[in-house]
């Protein structure tokens, strides 16, 4: 796991960007504290920061050039099947200088060109420069586990693992107000856009080929979702379970491959517990890490994680946080964001990654299981709407009552009211519109009202709708079922929220986070399963829970579903209050000239109440943006 950045100059003026290459590399030092290297060849400059996980020798440092001197690679990620690929290449006469997956990837590309991508199992973003052809090939993994941003103008092409590298290379520092509008709804900017004009994110499963000033993009992988085939899957349920267990065991085993110890995050939920149960069978000395909140029992799940750790005798650590601990990590977490990203659970992820990163270089996680098997509350709500019946009808009819009750995310009762409110509002919407409503924190109109009129005029409605429609394209497949919702989650939530959170918070602390649920063979299989295998009247993530029920403590199956949250409102009302008051103060907002001061004042004042739903999330989104703006854009 590493950081990479580079420059491809098309003109003499474009070569000026090469001056910033070393600074761009330094901006990524946290991603690769073990080694750094630069490569310069005419119009091209490549830089790499290394976190050594496979082949720890200096011979495997990057940029890495083949023996002939023609091809040079910089690579971020892990090729999990590199040993099998290496064996086949050696049978064809290829000789290797290292034991690294980097060299295997380079040699595979030399033999098979861009078709090599389909042979890779793992997660990656890489660039390969051909000095003879003066061309650059860049690719990103199937699901977007590893990031890649880029910028192109008439004189140059710039790219990097994080926005900080591109800022060091001199990209224009101008806010994209269409992206800001989407951020204010979602709490993140969905790819391919970014918060800066002209800077794009390479989509998952896409590649770029740059030559003679031209940039060609192609899609090399698409999510294997066929709604009709999934609905008519003929495989008996018991056989479905057998295959799921086989695929999970294989995925976990592959993600334990490393030349350094690999630990695991353990939340106490079904997903990470399944991963730990399988991993502990292969590594009796497995280190596991949990995070909880000492003074906030509603947000603390360490009890359940402890049961799993005890069952499998892992070397377990609980990181118990109070509000002052969150505050101590706040500046580090915010500084790790070179683009605004406001999933508040990132703060706990940062703290946990910082602690775990002091002991191991890689951990397993349960990311992706909810999106594969139907684990979120909205999936349960979709099931209720599709099933109809008295309960769903009553919730809709009593919408007036839910609206009259206080709602919040800070306690069990207030959160239940909030969910009932959103269920009642979304129940009569078309499926795609309902999904967008449930995926966002505020409506487009509410988000737009936060902006000054002159900034509203800078938003591009056509581009906004095009991005939104792309995120909802899964609903075009028929029949439209919960599988379509899972497909949309995979495209929107997982790719733009969950995976960036894991990458950014892990790599800010030199920690690689690997999820077995993102194995592309497992993903393909999960999307071939009918809804009935994933969710029914009594159970969510049905096939996952029933397949692994015997290996987990029974208490895990009796607990209510709880997302990975932090006590955000309590934090912003106490230790985080000073920073919120600074960034949402009338003086700051007026001087900045982006947001409507009355709207930000309303949010600031709403923080004093526990009955204004989602106000803490809106405040957090603004706080994160303001910190980023002050650090990178304020003149």
WOKA-V534113 format. One record per helix or strand of 3 or more residues. SS is the DSSP state (helix for helix, strand for strand). FROM is the first residue (numbers start at 0). TO is the last residue. Records with the same first field share a line. If there is no record, write none. Layout:
# WOKA-V534113
SS=FROM-TO / FROM-TO
This chain:
# WOKA-V534113
strand=1-8 / 34-40 / 43-49 / 70-78 / 121-129 / 134-139 / 148-152 / 155-159 / 198-200 / 205-210 / 213-218 / 261-264 / 286-292 / 314-320 / 361-364 / 511-514
helix=12-26 / 28-30 / 57-59 / 81-90 / 100-118 / 162-167 / 176-185 / 226-230 / 236-253 / 269-281 / 296-298 / 301-311 / 322-334 / 345-356 / 368-372 / 376-386 / 388-396 / 398-403 / 411-425 / 430-438 / 443-448 / 452-455 / 460-470 / 472-475 / 481-506 / 515-517 / 519-525 / 530-532 / 541-550 / 553-556 / 567-572 / 576-582 / 585-591 / 596-605 / 614-631
